[in-house]
Amino acid sequence: WYQRRVRGTLRIRHNPLISGPALDMRLLVIAMLPHVHKLNGTNISDTERLQADIFYLKYFSLQYFAQEASFKTIHNRYEDLVKEYGEPAKAAPKISSIKENSIVVKIAKPDGKEN
């Protein structure tokens, strides 16, 4: 129900229900509330929305595949995202931070020396 009620701009401060790294929590809120276009005074770009949706799918994938009875009630947006992007890989580990989902890239000059 909250997805349909929360639209436009939303500000969240000192919310005891949301704890964890700020970026992760921002992405989860964005994914759960598709009609919010501005969160805590910052516009939500299409790229950030996509990142949020994918992060949300991965973050809750283990619960999704476990088919816990309360999952669909709590995460009713999850099915919409699965229809849009497809199911996450079954072997996907639960990630606890977007940092764990990042890669390190080393850039080398044509002469072979790292930059």
DSSP file with accessible surface (Angstrom, degrees, kcal/mol):
  #  RESIDUE AA STRUCTURE BP1 BP2  ACC     N-H-->O    O-->H-N    N-H-->O    O-->H-N    TCO  KAPPA ALPHA  PHI   PSI    X-CA   Y-CA   Z-CA
    1    1 A W    >>        0   0  170      0, 0.0     4,-1.1     0, 0.0     3,-0.7   0.000 360.0 360.0 360.0 -34.6    0.0    0.0    0.0
    2    2 A Y  H 3>  +     0   0   54      1,-0.2     4,-2.1     2,-0.2     3,-0.1   0.823 360.0  63.5 -63.6 -28.8    2.8    2.4    0.8
    3    3 A Q  H 34 S+     0   0   14      1,-0.2    32,-0.3     2,-0.2    -1,-0.2   0.881 105.7  44.4 -62.1 -37.2    4.0    2.3   -2.9
    4    4 A R  H <4 S+     0   0  157     -3,-0.7    -1,-0.2     1,-0.2    -2,-0.2   0.754 115.7  47.1 -80.2 -23.4    0.8    3.9   -4.0
    5    5 A R  H  < S+     0   0  187     -4,-1.1     2,-0.7    -3,-0.1    -2,-0.2   0.799  96.4  73.2 -89.2 -33.1    0.6    6.5   -1.3
    6    6 A V     <  +     0   0   40     -4,-2.1    29,-0.3     2,-0.1     2,-0.3  -0.772  63.3 154.1 -91.3 114.8    4.2    7.9   -1.4
    7    7 A R        -     0   0  142     -2,-0.7     2,-0.8     2,-0.2    29,-0.3  -0.969  46.3  -0.1-137.1 153.7    4.7   10.0   -4.5
    8    8 A G  E    S+a   36   0A  29     27,-2.3    29,-3.0    -2,-0.3    30,-1.7  -0.608 113.3  14.9  81.2-107.8    6.9   12.9   -5.5
    9    9 A T  E     -a   38   0A  90     -2,-0.8     2,-0.4    27,-0.2    -2,-0.2  -0.863  60.5-178.5-114.8 139.1    9.3   14.0   -2.8
   10   10 A L  E     -a   39   0A  41     28,-2.4    30,-3.0    -2,-0.4     2,-0.4  -0.999   9.4-163.9-138.2 137.2   10.2   12.2    0.4
   11   11 A R        -     0   0  165     -2,-0.4     2,-0.4    28,-0.2    28,-0.0  -0.989   7.9-175.6-120.4 130.9   12.5   13.1    3.3
   12   12 A I        +     0   0   42     -2,-0.4     2,-0.4     3,-0.0     3,-0.1  -0.992   8.3 168.3-127.3 125.5   13.7   10.5    5.7
   13   13 A R        -     0   0  188     -2,-0.4    -2,-0.0     1,-0.1    27,-0.0  -1.000  64.8  -7.7-138.4 136.5   15.8   11.4    8.8
   14   14 A H  S    S+     0   0  162     -2,-0.4    -1,-0.1     1,-0.2     3,-0.0   0.876  76.1 175.3  51.0  47.0   16.8    9.4   11.8
   15   15 A N    >   -     0   0   56      3,-0.2     3,-1.3     1,-0.2    -1,-0.2  -0.748  22.9-160.9 -87.2 114.4   14.6    6.5   10.8
   16   16 A P  T 3  S+     0   0  118      0, 0.0    -1,-0.2     0, 0.0     3,-0.1   0.700  88.8  62.7 -70.0 -14.5   15.1    3.6   13.3
   17   17 A L  T 3  S+     0   0  157      1,-0.2     2,-0.6    -3,-0.0    -2,-0.0   0.675 100.2  57.4 -81.9 -16.9   13.5    1.2   10.8
   18   18 A I    <   +     0   0   54     -3,-1.3     2,-0.4     2,-0.0    -1,-0.2  -0.940  67.5 157.2-118.3 109.2   16.3    1.8    8.3
   19   19 A S        +     0   0  101     -2,-0.6     0, 0.0    -3,-0.1     0, 0.0  -0.985  28.2  65.8-133.1 145.8   19.8    1.2    9.5
   20   20 A G  S    S-     0   0   50     -2,-0.4    77,-0.1     4,-0.0    -2,-0.0  -0.833  90.6 -13.1 139.0-175.1   23.0    0.4    7.5
   21   21 A P     >  -     0   0   69      0, 0.0     4,-2.4     0, 0.0     5,-0.2  -0.295  64.4-126.9 -57.2 137.0   25.2    2.2    5.1
   22   22 A A  H  > S+     0   0   85      1,-0.2     4,-2.5     2,-0.2     5,-0.2   0.879 106.6  50.4 -57.5 -42.5   23.5    5.3    3.8
   23   23 A L  H  > S+     0   0   87      1,-0.2     4,-2.5     2,-0.2    -1,-0.2   0.931 110.9  49.2 -64.4 -43.2   24.0    4.5    0.1
   24   24 A D  H  > S+     0   0    2      1,-0.2     4,-2.3     2,-0.2    -2,-0.2   0.926 112.6  47.4 -60.6 -44.8   22.5    1.0    0.6
   25   25 A M  H  X S+     0   0   27     -4,-2.4     4,-2.4     2,-0.2    -1,-0.2   0.899 110.1  52.7 -66.7 -38.2   19.5    2.3    2.5
   26   26 A R  H  X S+     0   0   46     -4,-2.5     4,-2.5    -5,-0.2    -1,-0.2   0.946 110.0  48.7 -60.6 -46.0   18.9    5.1   -0.1
   27   27 A L  H  X S+     0   0    1     -4,-2.5     4,-2.5     1,-0.2    -2,-0.2   0.908 110.6  50.3 -62.5 -40.8   18.9    2.4   -2.9
   28   28 A L  H  X S+     0   0   16     -4,-2.3     4,-2.2     2,-0.2    -1,-0.2   0.927 111.4  48.0 -64.3 -42.8   16.5    0.2   -1.0
   29   29 A V  H  X S+     0   0   15     -4,-2.4     4,-1.6     2,-0.2    -2,-0.2   0.935 111.8  50.1 -63.4 -43.8   14.1    3.1   -0.4
   30   30 A I  H  < S+     0   0    1     -4,-2.5     6,-0.2     1,-0.2     3,-0.2   0.925 112.2  47.4 -60.7 -44.5   14.3    4.1   -4.1
   31   31 A A  H  < S+     0   0    0     -4,-2.5    -1,-0.2     1,-0.2    -2,-0.2   0.885 113.3  47.9 -65.4 -37.0   13.6    0.6   -5.3
   32   32 A M  H  < S+     0   0   46     -4,-2.2    -1,-0.2     1,-0.2    -2,-0.2   0.735 113.8  47.7 -77.8 -21.1   10.7    0.1   -2.9
   33   33 A L    ><  +     0   0   16     -4,-1.6     3,-1.6    -3,-0.2    -1,-0.2  -0.717  62.4 172.8-123.3  81.7    9.0    3.5   -3.8
   34   34 A P  T 3  S+     0   0   26      0, 0.0    -1,-0.1     0, 0.0    -2,-0.1   0.694  75.7  57.9 -67.0 -16.1    8.9    3.8   -7.6
   35   35 A H  T 3  S+     0   0   67    -29,-0.3   -27,-2.3   -32,-0.3     2,-0.5   0.458  80.7 100.0 -95.2  -0.8    6.8    7.0   -7.6
   36   36 A V  E <   +a    8   0A   3     -3,-1.6   -27,-0.2   -29,-0.3     3,-0.1  -0.748  42.3 174.6 -85.3 128.2    9.3    9.0   -5.5
   37   37 A H  E     +     0   0A 116    -29,-3.0     7,-2.5    -2,-0.5     2,-0.4   0.521  68.0  40.1-110.1 -10.7   11.3   11.3   -7.8
   38   38 A K  E     -aB   9  43A  78    -30,-1.7   -28,-2.4     5,-0.3     2,-0.5  -0.979  64.7-171.1-143.4 125.0   13.2   13.2   -5.1
   39   39 A L  E >  S-aB  10  42A   3      3,-2.6     3,-1.7    -2,-0.4   -28,-0.2  -0.980  73.3 -16.0-123.5 123.3   14.7   11.7   -1.9
   40   40 A N  T 3  S-     0   0   65    -30,-3.0   -29,-0.2    -2,-0.5    -1,-0.2   0.872 129.5 -50.8  52.3  41.2   16.1   13.8    0.9
   41   41 A G  T 3  S+     0   0   31    -31,-0.4     2,-0.5     1,-0.2    -1,-0.3   0.471 116.9 108.8  83.5   1.3   16.3   16.8   -1.4
   42   42 A T  E <   -B   39   0A  77     -3,-1.7    -3,-2.6     0, 0.0    -1,-0.2  -0.945  69.2-121.4-116.5 130.2   18.2   15.0   -4.2
   43   43 A N  E     -B   38   0A 116     -2,-0.5     2,-0.7    -5,-0.2    -5,-0.3  -0.354  23.6-127.4 -63.2 147.1   16.6   14.1   -7.6
   44   44 A I        -     0   0   20     -7,-2.5     2,-0.1     4,-0.0    -1,-0.1  -0.875  25.5-150.0 -99.3 115.2   16.6   10.4   -8.4
   45   45 A S     >  -     0   0   62     -2,-0.7     4,-2.4     1,-0.1     5,-0.2  -0.360  25.8-111.2 -79.7 164.6   18.1    9.8  -11.9
   46   46 A D  H  > S+     0   0  148      1,-0.2     4,-2.3     2,-0.2     5,-0.2   0.887 120.4  52.5 -61.0 -37.7   17.2    7.0  -14.2
   47   47 A T  H  > S+     0   0   92      2,-0.2     4,-2.6     1,-0.2    -1,-0.2   0.921 109.2  47.8 -65.3 -43.7   20.6    5.5  -13.6
   48   48 A E  H  > S+     0   0   29      2,-0.2     4,-2.6     1,-0.2    -2,-0.2   0.900 110.5  52.6 -65.7 -38.1   20.2    5.6   -9.9
   49   49 A R  H  X S+     0   0   38     -4,-2.4     4,-2.6     2,-0.2    -2,-0.2   0.931 110.5  47.8 -62.0 -43.9   16.7    4.0  -10.2
   50   50 A L  H  X S+     0   0   78     -4,-2.3     4,-2.4     2,-0.2     5,-0.2   0.938 112.4  48.6 -62.7 -46.4   18.2    1.2  -12.3
   51   51 A Q  H  X S+     0   0  103     -4,-2.6     4,-2.5     1,-0.2    -1,-0.2   0.907 112.2  50.0 -59.4 -41.0   21.0    0.7   -9.8
   52   52 A A  H  X S+     0   0    0     -4,-2.6     4,-2.7     2,-0.2    -2,-0.2   0.923 109.8  49.8 -65.0 -44.4   18.5    0.7   -6.9
   53   53 A D  H  X S+     0   0    3     -4,-2.6     4,-2.3     2,-0.2    -2,-0.2   0.926 114.1  44.5 -61.7 -45.0   16.2   -1.9   -8.6
   54   54 A I  H  X S+     0   0   62     -4,-2.4     4,-2.3     2,-0.2     5,-0.2   0.916 113.0  51.0 -67.7 -41.6   19.1   -4.3   -9.3
   55   55 A F  H  X S+     0   0    3     -4,-2.5     4,-3.0    -5,-0.2    -2,-0.2   0.936 110.3  50.4 -59.6 -44.2   20.5   -3.8   -5.8
   56   56 A Y  H  X S+     0   0    0     -4,-2.7     4,-1.9     1,-0.2    -2,-0.2   0.916 108.8  51.5 -61.5 -44.5   17.1   -4.6   -4.3
   57   57 A L  H  < S+     0   0   10     -4,-2.3    -1,-0.2     1,-0.2     4,-0.2   0.927 116.3  40.4 -59.9 -44.6   16.7   -7.8   -6.4
   58   58 A K  H >< S+     0   0   69     -4,-2.3     3,-1.1     1,-0.2     4,-0.4   0.906 110.8  57.5 -70.5 -41.8   20.1   -9.1   -5.3
   59   59 A Y  H 3< S+     0   0   45     -4,-3.0     3,-0.2     1,-0.3    -1,-0.2   0.872 118.7  30.0 -59.4 -38.9   19.8   -8.0   -1.7
   60   60 A F  T 3X S+     0   0   23     -4,-1.9     4,-2.2    -5,-0.2    -1,-0.3   0.213  86.5 110.6-107.2  16.2   16.6  -10.0   -1.1
   61   61 A S  H <> S+     0   0    1     -3,-1.1     4,-2.4     1,-0.2     5,-0.2   0.883  75.5  53.1 -62.9 -39.7   17.2  -12.8   -3.6
   62   62 A L  H  > S+     0   0   86     -4,-0.4     4,-1.6    -3,-0.2    -1,-0.2   0.921 111.5  46.0 -63.9 -41.0   17.7  -15.5   -0.9
   63   63 A Q  H  >>S+     0   0   51      2,-0.2     5,-1.1     1,-0.2     4,-0.8   0.895 110.8  54.6 -66.5 -37.9   14.4  -14.7    0.7
   64   64 A Y  H ><5S+     0   0   12     -4,-2.2     3,-0.9     1,-0.2    -2,-0.2   0.939 111.1  43.3 -60.9 -47.5   12.7  -14.6   -2.6
   65   65 A F  H 3<5S+     0   0   47     -4,-2.4    -1,-0.2     1,-0.2    -2,-0.2   0.780 107.8  59.5 -73.2 -24.2   13.8  -18.1   -3.5
   66   66 A A  H 3<5S-     0   0   63     -4,-1.6    -1,-0.2    -5,-0.2    -2,-0.2   0.681  98.2-143.9 -73.8 -16.3   13.0  -19.4   -0.1
   67   67 A Q  T <<5 -     0   0  103     -3,-0.9    -3,-0.2    -4,-0.8    -2,-0.1   0.901  21.3-167.2  52.5  46.4    9.4  -18.3   -0.7
   68   68 A E    >>< -     0   0   95     -5,-1.1     3,-1.2     1,-0.1     4,-0.6  -0.386  26.7-120.7 -61.5 141.4    8.8  -17.2    2.8
   69   69 A A  T 34 S+     0   0  103      1,-0.3     4,-0.4     2,-0.1     3,-0.3   0.868 110.4  44.2 -56.0 -40.4    5.1  -16.7    3.4
   70   70 A S  T 3> S+     0   0   60      1,-0.2     4,-2.5     2,-0.1     5,-0.3   0.598  90.7  88.8 -83.1  -8.8    5.5  -13.0    4.5
   71   71 A F  H <> S+     0   0    5     -3,-1.2     4,-3.3     1,-0.2    -1,-0.2   0.923  87.7  46.1 -58.7 -49.7    8.0  -12.1    1.6
   72   72 A K  H  < S+     0   0  110     -4,-0.6    -1,-0.2    -3,-0.3    -2,-0.1   0.833 113.8  50.4 -66.1 -29.7    5.4  -11.2   -1.0
   73   73 A T  H >4 S+     0   0  114     -4,-0.4     3,-0.6    -3,-0.2    -1,-0.2   0.936 118.8  36.1 -71.6 -44.7    3.5   -9.1    1.6
   74   74 A I  H 3< S+     0   0   89     -4,-2.5    -2,-0.2     1,-0.2     2,-0.2   0.882 129.0  34.1 -75.5 -38.2    6.5   -7.2    2.7
   75   75 A H  T >X  +     0   0   14     -4,-3.3     3,-1.6    -5,-0.3     4,-0.5  -0.400  66.2 148.7-117.4  55.2    8.2   -7.0   -0.7
   76   76 A N  H <> S+     0   0   48     -3,-0.6     4,-0.6     1,-0.3     3,-0.3   0.745  71.3  62.5 -65.4 -17.6    5.3   -6.7   -3.1
   77   77 A R  H 3> S+     0   0   20      1,-0.2     4,-2.0    -3,-0.2    -1,-0.3   0.755  85.8  76.9 -75.0 -23.2    7.5   -4.6   -5.4
   78   78 A Y  H <> S+     0   0    0     -3,-1.6     4,-2.4     1,-0.2    -1,-0.2   0.907  90.7  51.8 -57.9 -45.1    9.9   -7.5   -5.9
   79   79 A E  H  X S+     0   0   54     -4,-0.5     4,-2.3    -3,-0.3    -1,-0.2   0.888 107.6  53.1 -61.0 -39.4    7.5   -9.4   -8.3
   80   80 A D  H  X S+     0   0   72     -4,-0.6     4,-1.7     1,-0.2    -1,-0.2   0.913 110.7  47.1 -61.1 -41.7    7.2   -6.2  -10.4
   81   81 A L  H  X S+     0   0    0     -4,-2.0     4,-3.2     2,-0.2     5,-0.5   0.875 109.1  53.5 -69.9 -36.2   11.0   -6.0  -10.7
   82   82 A V  H  X S+     0   0   16     -4,-2.4     4,-2.3     1,-0.2    -2,-0.2   0.918 109.3  49.4 -63.6 -40.7   11.3   -9.7  -11.5
   83   83 A K  H  < S+     0   0  162     -4,-2.3    -1,-0.2    -5,-0.2    -2,-0.2   0.882 117.0  42.0 -64.1 -36.8    8.9   -9.2  -14.4
   84   84 A E  H  < S+     0   0  121     -4,-1.7    -2,-0.2    -5,-0.2    -1,-0.2   0.910 134.2  14.6 -77.5 -43.5   10.9   -6.2  -15.6
   85   85 A Y  H  < S-     0   0   84     -4,-3.2    -3,-0.2     1,-0.2    -2,-0.2   0.549 105.1-114.1-111.5 -12.8   14.4   -7.5  -15.2
   86   86 A G     <  -     0   0   34     -4,-2.3    -1,-0.2    -5,-0.5    -3,-0.1  -0.133  48.2 -49.4  93.7 164.3   14.1  -11.2  -14.7
   87   87 A E        -     0   0  110      1,-0.1     3,-0.1    -4,-0.1   -30,-0.0  -0.429  59.0-113.2 -69.6 146.4   14.9  -13.4  -11.7
   88   88 A P        -     0   0   20      0, 0.0    -1,-0.1     0, 0.0     2,-0.1  -0.340  49.9 -79.5 -69.8 161.1   18.2  -13.0  -10.1
   89   89 A A    >   -     0   0   70      1,-0.1     3,-1.8     2,-0.1   -28,-0.0  -0.387  36.5-131.1 -61.4 137.8   20.6  -16.0  -10.3
   90   90 A K  T 3  S+     0   0  155      1,-0.3    -1,-0.1    -3,-0.1   -25,-0.1   0.830 107.6  53.3 -61.3 -32.3   19.6  -18.7   -7.8
   91   91 A A  T 3  S+     0   0   95      2,-0.0    -1,-0.3   -29,-0.0    -2,-0.1   0.449  79.0 128.6 -82.6   2.0   23.2  -19.0   -6.6
   92   92 A A    <   -     0   0   19     -3,-1.8     2,-0.1     1,-0.1     3,-0.0  -0.378  57.7-131.9 -62.3 124.8   23.4  -15.2   -6.0
   93   93 A P        -     0   0   95      0, 0.0     2,-0.4     0, 0.0   -32,-0.1  -0.430  25.8-100.4 -74.1 152.8   24.8  -14.6   -2.5
   94   94 A K        -     0   0  101     -2,-0.1     2,-0.4   -34,-0.1   -35,-0.2  -0.613  39.9-147.7 -71.3 126.8   23.0  -12.2   -0.3
   95   95 A I        -     0   0   14     -2,-0.4     3,-0.1   -37,-0.3    -1,-0.0  -0.770  15.6-167.1 -97.6 143.7   25.0   -9.0   -0.4
   96   96 A S  S    S+     0   0   68     -2,-0.4     2,-0.3     1,-0.3    -1,-0.1   0.479  73.3  23.0-106.2  -3.8   25.1   -6.8    2.6
   97   97 A S    >   -     0   0   23      1,-0.1     3,-0.7   -77,-0.1     4,-0.4  -0.983  67.9-126.0-159.1 147.3   26.6   -3.7    0.9
   98   98 A I  G >  S+     0   0   41     -2,-0.3     3,-1.4     1,-0.2     4,-0.1   0.823 110.0  68.1 -63.8 -26.4   26.8   -2.2   -2.5
   99   99 A K  G >  S+     0   0  168      1,-0.3     3,-1.6     2,-0.2    -1,-0.2   0.888  93.9  56.2 -60.8 -35.5   30.6   -2.1   -1.9
  100  100 A E  G <  S+     0   0  118     -3,-0.7    -1,-0.3     1,-0.3    -2,-0.2   0.678 103.3  56.1 -69.4 -15.9   30.6   -5.9   -2.1
  101  101 A N  G <  S+     0   0   67     -3,-1.4    -1,-0.3    -4,-0.4    -2,-0.2   0.283  92.9  96.2 -97.7   8.3   29.0   -5.7   -5.5
  102  102 A S    <   -     0   0   80     -3,-1.6     2,-0.3    -4,-0.1    -3,-0.0  -0.568  60.3-145.2 -98.3 162.9   31.8   -3.5   -6.9
  103  103 A I        -     0   0  146     -2,-0.2     2,-0.5     2,-0.0    -2,-0.1  -0.870  14.3-123.7-123.5 159.3   34.9   -4.4   -8.9
  104  104 A V        -     0   0  133     -2,-0.3     2,-0.5     2,-0.0     0, 0.0  -0.888  24.7-164.8-103.3 131.0   38.4   -2.9   -8.9
  105  105 A V        -     0   0  105     -2,-0.5     2,-0.5     2,-0.0    -2,-0.0  -0.969   4.3-161.3-119.2 126.9   39.7   -1.7  -12.3
  106  106 A K        -     0   0  152     -2,-0.5     2,-0.5     8,-0.0    -2,-0.0  -0.931  10.0-151.3-106.2 131.6   43.4   -1.0  -12.9
  107  107 A I        -     0   0  116     -2,-0.5     8,-2.7     8,-0.2     2,-0.4  -0.881  12.4-168.2-105.8 128.0   44.2    1.2  -15.9
  108  108 A A  B     -C  114   0B  60     -2,-0.5     6,-0.2     6,-0.2     5,-0.0  -0.906  19.8-123.5-117.0 144.2   47.5    0.7  -17.7
  109  109 A K    >   -     0   0  107      4,-3.0     3,-2.8    -2,-0.4     4,-0.0  -0.384  39.4 -98.8 -73.8 161.5   49.2    2.9  -20.3
  110  110 A P  T 3  S+     0   0  145      0, 0.0    -1,-0.1     0, 0.0    -2,-0.0   0.795 124.0  63.9 -54.7 -24.5   50.1    1.3  -23.7
  111  111 A D  T 3  S-     0   0  103      2,-0.1     3,-0.1     1,-0.1    -2,-0.0   0.488 119.9-109.7 -79.6  -0.6   53.7    0.9  -22.4
  112  112 A G  S <  S+     0   0   58     -3,-2.8     2,-0.3     1,-0.3    -1,-0.1   0.363  76.9 128.9  93.2  -6.2   52.3   -1.5  -19.7
  113  113 A K        -     0   0  145      1,-0.1    -4,-3.0    -5,-0.0    -1,-0.3  -0.649  61.9-114.0 -85.0 139.7   52.8    0.8  -16.7
  114  114 A E  B      C  108   0B 125     -2,-0.3    -6,-0.2    -6,-0.2    -1,-0.1  -0.414 360.0 360.0 -70.6 147.6   49.9    1.4  -14.3
  115  115 A N              0   0  144     -8,-2.7    -8,-0.2    -2,-0.1    -1,-0.1  -0.531 360.0 360.0 -85.8 360.0   48.5    4.8  -14.2
